[in-house]
């Protein structure tokens, strides 16, 4: 499994579930869950905002484990 940080644009966000999706700069739509949103320390995300994402990749499977604003640092993985 590899981990990397990427930049993306918030595509949608549902405040009731704290989940949504991002559009990567490469043009892929990737979903994220409430755990990934909570890990980033945000309270709200609006469509079109630039975000920083921690992405775990294991073969063809990609999982977002943290999402925050592009101007914020991602939290250490150990603190999640």
C-alpha positions, 0 to 999 in steps of 0.5 A: 500500500502506498500513501501520497498527498494530492490536490483536488477540488471539492465536488460535493459535500453532504453536511448530514453525513459529512461525506462527499467527493473530490475531483482530482487534477487528473480528472478522477472523481474520488469519494470520501467518508465521514472519517476522512472528513473528520481527520482533516479538522474541517467543519464545512466544505463547499463545492469548488474549494481547493483541497489537500487529500491523503490518498492510500492506494493498494493496487486498483483500490484508492481510499481517501483517509483525510481531506482538508483545505489546500492552505492547511496541512494534513494531520499526521497519520498517527494522530488520526 
